Amino acid sequence: MFNKLYLRGLRFRSPKEENSDYSWTLPIVRELSKQGDFYFNAPVTFFVGENGTGKSTLLEAIAVAYGFNAEGGSKNFNFSTSATHSQLHNSLTLIKGIQRPRDGFFLRAESFYNVASELDRLDEIAPIFNHYGGQSLHNQSHGESFMSLLNNRLSGKGLYLLDEPEAALSPQRQLALLVSIDNLVKNASQLIIATHSPILLAYPQAEILVLSQNGLTQTAYRDTEHYRLTKEFLNDPERMLFYLLKQKQKGADQKNDI
């Protein structure tokens, strides 16, 4: 499978001091720049970790380095609502596979509204909604528009970068997304996904990479904090809530005593 991937790996170069930005304050980025080349080992790779560890920043850098629009879309999208992306892509070299993808898309929940608005503008020039479910994404609920794009626009044999796709999806729709992911994999696609969803992380034979101060650590599904914490909560929500709310009340009482 290694040689069949469209994106085989990553290589970081430390930037000149004057060109560095906030992304180089992230421990994950500093660690990767020390480790040298990093290689992917599965058609589906998940980036997971706590908020602020750099999942979205790393995925964004990969997307921009590959030629995708920073706010999302295909390589043909060329719009900018607000240039807030980091400059990490300038210090990133992509190690590409022998085969080139026929399709590609960068989906990020944070700026999905902007992509939907750009599609409305483009459809006024030439009809394109038939590739996105037949109607404006703005005319659907957030979750419906996500699934409409995923099921209609992503045609296979492609490289797809998804940033927190579960953000607009119910648990049932996340299960449906697992089916969509599997269909894309069976149609010779590679996906790299930043997520917090323990449902999506269950995809069989996916490579789960936990971002931390130690770099990227390959982790088994049941060893992820997302799985363990969710399982612990669902097994005994009353005990977990009692502990959490008791600690919160204790903290409030201590504050009032000051």
Order of alpha helices (4+ residues) and beta strands (2+ residues): beta-alpha-beta-beta-alpha-beta-beta-alpha-alpha-beta-alpha-beta-beta-beta-alpha-alpha
